[in-house]
Amino acid sequence: MKVFQIRFPILLILSFSLLGSSILVPNSSAQDAQIPNWIKNTAGWWATDAISETEFLNAIEFLVNVGIIQITSSSSTISNQQEVPDWIKNTAGWWATDAISETEFVNSIQFLIKQGIISLEKTGCGEDVDKDRNNIPDEIENLPNLIGMTDTALSKAITTFSDKDWSNCKIPPNMAYYIFNNIDLTDADLSNTNLFMAQFSQSDLTRTNFSNSILHGSVFIYSTIVDANFQNTDFSLEPYEKPFVHFSITIKNMEQYTVQFNCDFIPCFYYPLDTPEKTDEINTLLFGEKKIPLNLKYIKQINDLSDIRFVYRVVSNFSFNDIINTNFQNSDLSNVSFRNNYLKNLDFSASDISKSLFIHSKIENAIIKDQTYLNSPYVRLIQNNDEKLYVYPKILIETSDSKINKSHTVKLLKTIDEPPIYFSMGMLVDENKLYVANTDDHEIHIYDKNTFELISDFSSPIQYTCETTNGYVPPTNCPYQSRNLPTSLSIIDKNIFVLYGFANDIQIFDQSGNFVKTFGTYGKNQGEFDGAFDLVSSENELFVLDSGNSRIQIFDPMGEYLREFSVNIDEKTDLIFADLEIYDKKLFVVESTNSSILQFNFNGDLMKRITLSDNPLPGSIIDISFNGEYFIIADQKMHKISIYDPSGNFLLSFGNYGQLFGQFDAPQDVVFDGEKIFVSDGYNHRLQIFDLIR
């Protein structure tokens, strides 16, 4: 006589007797989600004696655990126990070949439970670890929240738990940063739990429920993961959640370096793994000899001699595990790394595995990226390079004119945020290309303005060696004047003119990024600059807004000085000239202090002062774009984009402070090509591209 026991992570003992019945029913909330294909394959294999009854019943247990099939019951015990009838095996085979429906197959499983062939048993958290009997292990009931804790405080906290039996227990909702080593979590409930940067090593995760949990940056290593439930689990930080880690390198001499690593989250750390293989020079410098980071993914390198920096992304990692019959349905597994695992009976077709990696794995009956691996003893690499697809939110506009509200719509088309754009102060649309001054990364990026694909990038060959300086390390003695920080760019005769505003220097490059020449220096004389952060071009002339000297200087295509004129028409000393725009042989200068726009002709004659009707805050307007129909204005203090008619009358605005899609944190630059609005979203380290529909 065969009796099969299944332990379910629920609070009631499920049973059958003369006084009550156990009823197996489809989960109405999961009716749209079909039973995974590997379950049907398992039924077919059992019907042909390719696998044992135990393996088949484990698959049925999976259906109950993940809620595809639910069970209701009374409170007495199962008494009937007998062999699995042949007709059940025949039914499984018919279902596997689509001869019968899923409903008929489910009815046969109901028979197994009613006859007691499957015994349903539930035991709670052990009394030795849960003395107050609330189903939570006593020693983790009142743990401190480690999120935001300083490194010093973290070093004093107990963060690692080893050699525990927490089977059938409920785990508290915030276990971020905690380490579980050799923990029996069989049938444990970790659903709806924040497990940010948590680690599970050498642990038993059989039938463990992680559904609806946050597992950003989590690590699973040397563990048994069988019949576990990761349904609706979020493994991946979004770029706006700033998942990036920076390793800043300062060269002391040819043989001595210092390394600082910093994150946008606190505490800032990662999980290293010892490896028998020799690591390369850079990897050894960053992580130590024969060590690799488990939950970091390389993104890019910045090679400016004033800022040598490596950027990584926090990712989740599964390494050296047995992962069998486990549910990843509707999970966000983007950027997750699977290394050296045994994978069996897994279906990732309903999961987001964009940018994920499967390496050095043994795979049996798994669906990965629309491909089924039935028996693959060794898979060296499966790399998914698909971009993650987003459904962007509806953009709400603010306007006092109901006609504008009906006739104008703003739609978010795309964000460019990975690799991050570190505080771009200047952009340019020319023909079908978008040129971006990635200011704090010392680079120029060139994108296809329609597909938003990166075409190429380049940086200046003129280097200034000093102690590494960026926004992620403490202040150094490296002056701005010695750093390549591009702030604006323009094009004349296919040459790219890049203004390095902090260094008061303009450099010329060809379309391939090859350096041509440089001109300009700090000063007040002709051809010298003081705080020149913006430039534009027209008719083979380059116009430079020399803000500190309250003037516009004009140069020819070779950088030779031609003429200049003052923009300080009020002859005041406290004015801020924030931006320069050009349209139809007219120059528009943003006088940010008074929230107005000064219009000049090419000879420097003032044509008009345009006052904005809604009176933005002094110093709030940081950048404008004008196409003859609209002024599009970046408001850095109110964190929004505003649109005005050519006379300065307010039409509409969109955006507010925040990190989510469609929100802004001090927008720095805006470009309008007549259809799309390109916004440099300053401290959110990204570009957001909108469609203006009217």
Residue, then its C-alpha position, 0 to 999 in steps of 0.5 A: m500500500k502506498v501513501f503519499q504525504i504532502r505538506f502544505p504551507i497553510l494553517l489548517i490540517l486538511s483531512f477527509s472522514l465520514l464527517g467531512s470531505s476534502i474537495l480539490v477545486p481549480n483556483s479561480s484567480a489562476q484560471d487564466a494561467q495554464i498548468p505549466n507544460w512541464i507538469k503535462n510532460t511529467a504526467g505523460w512520462w509517468a503514464t509511460d513508466a518513464i518516471s516514478e509515482t512519487e515524481f508524478l505526485n510531486a508535480i501535483e503537489f506543486l499545483v496545490n502549492v502555487g495555488i493553481i489548484q486549491i483544497t478546502s477541507s474539514s478537520s478530521t483525518i484521512s483513513n482510506q489508503q490504497e494503490v493508485p488505480d491504473w485508470i488514473k495513470n491512463t487519464a494522465g497519459w490522455w491529458a498529456t496527449d490532449a485527449i482529455s481536458e485539464t478539468e477531467f485531469v483535475n477530477s482524477i486528482q480529486f479522486l486521489i485525495k478523496q481516497g486518501i492516496i495522497s495524505l495532506e499533513k501540516t505541522g507548525c513551527g517547532e516548539d523549540v524555536d517558537k515558544d510563544r507559538n505565533n509560528i515565527p521563530d522567536e530569535i527573529e521576531n524583533l530584529p532591527n531593520l538593517i536598511g539605511m543602517t551605517d556600516t559601523a552599526l551593521s558590524k555590531a548587529i547580528t545578521t547571520f543565522s546558521d544551523k536552524d530548523w525553521s521548517n513550517c515557520k513564518i518569516p517576518p516581513n523585513m529580512a533585508y540584508y540577513i544571511f541564512n546559512n544551513i537553515d531548514l526552511t522546508d514548507a516555510d512561508l517567506s511570502n510578501t517579505n522584503l529580502f533585499m540583499a539576503q543570502f541563502s547558503q547551504s539551506d533546504l528550500t523545499r516547498t518554501n513559499f517566496s511568492n510576492s516577495i522582494l529579492h533584489g540582490s539576493v543570493f542563493i548558493y549551494s542550496t536545495i530548491v525543490d517545489a519552491n514558489f517564487q510566483n510574482t516575486d521581484f528579483s530585479l531593481e529598476p534603474y530608477e531605484k538606482p541599483f548601481v555600485h561605483f568602484s573609484i580608483t585613485i593611482k598613487n604610483m605605478e604599484q599603489y592604488t586605492v579603491q573606494f566603492n559606493c552605492d545609492f543604497i545603505p548599507c553598501f556591500y556585495y557578496p564575494l565568492d572565492t574561486p579557484e581560478k586566477t582572476d584578472e588584474i582589474n578583478t583582483l584590484l576591485f574584489g581581491e585575489k581569486k574572488i568574484p562578486l556574486n550579485l554584481k554585474y559589470i556595466k561600464q568603465i570610465n577612464d578619465l584620469s581625473d575619474i577612473r571608475f567602474v560601474y556595476r549593477v546589483v543583481s540576484n544570483f543562483s549558484f550551485n543549487d538544485i532547482i527542481n519543480t519550482n514555480f517562477q511564474n510572473s516573476d521579474l528575473s531580469n538581470v538575474s544570473f544562474r550559474n552552475n545549477y542543476l535545473k529540472n522541470l522549470d518553465f520560465s516562459a511566463s517570467d521576465i528573463s530579459k538581460s538574464l544569464f544561464i551559465h555552466s548548467k545541467i538542464e532537464n525539461a526546462i523552457i528558457k527563452d522560448q526553447t525547451y531543453l529536455n536533457s542537456p547535461y551541460v549548457r555553457l551559456i544562455q544569454n538573453n540580451d532582450e531589453k526589458l519592456y515597460v508599460y509607461p504611465k499616463i502623463l498628466i498635464e496641468t493647464s488652466d485652459s480646457k481647450i489645451n487640455k483637450s487638444h494636447t497630449v504628452k506620452l512617455l516613449k522611452t527612458i535611457d537609463e542603463p547604463p545611467i546618464y550621469f547628469s547630462m547638461g547638454m543635448l543636441v538633435d541633428e538630422n536623425k541623431l541625438y547627441v548627449a553630453n554625459t557630463d559626470d562620465h566625461e563622455i559624448h554619446i550619439y544615439d539614433k533619435n528614433t530607435f534610441e539605440l546607442i550608435s557610438d561614444f567618445s571622450s577627450p584625449i586631453q587628460y588631467t591626472c589628479e585624485t579621482t573625483n566624482g559624486y560618489v567619493p568625498p571631496t578632493n583637491c582636484p579642481y574643476q578647471s582640470r576636469n573634462l566635464p562636457t556641458s554643451l555641444s553643437i555641430i558645424d560642417k559635420n564637426i562636433f564642438v564640445l564645450y567643457g564649461f568648468a574648464n572654459d575650453i572648447q574641443i572640436f571632434d569629427q563625427s567618429g570622435n577623433f580629436v581635431k583641436t581645442f581653443g579657449t581658456y579662463g579669462k575676460n579677453q577675446g576668446e577667453f571664458d568665465g563660466a561658459f556652459d552653453l553654445v549653439s551654431s548657425e550659418n557656420e558661426l559658433f555662438v558661446l554664452d560666456s555667462g560669467n562675462s555676461r556676453i556672447q562670443i562668436f567664432d568661425p568653424m576653426g575656433e577663430y574669434l569673430r565678434e561679441f556682444s553683451v547680454n547684460i542689458d540691465e547692467k546688473t551684477d546678480l543676473i544668471f544667464a542660464d541658457l542659449e537657444i537659436y531659431d530663425k536667425k534669432l538668439f534667445v538667452v535665458e535670464s534665469t534670475n528674472s525668469s525671462i527670455l531675451q531675444f537678440n539678432f545676430n548683431g547683438d541688438l535686443m529685439k524683445r524681452i519675453t516675460l513668462s506669464d506664470n512667473p517661475l521661481p527665480g533661478s528655476i529656469i535652467d534650459i529652453s528649447f524653441n521651434g517657432e511654435y513653442f518654448i519648452i522649458a526645464d524647471q529645475k526647482m519645480h521638477k517639471i517641463s513647461i510649455y509656452d507660446p512664443s509670447g511667453n503665455f503659459l500653455l501646459s506643464f507636466g511632471n513633478y518631483g520623484q524617481l518614477f517614470g514621468q517624474f523628474d529630479a532637477p531636469q537639466d536640459v531639454v530639446f524639442d524637435g517638433e515632435k519629441i521632447f528630450v529631457s535630461d533628468g538630472y539627479n535621476h541619471r537618465l534621459q526621458i523622451f516624450d511625444l507631444i501630440r496635438 
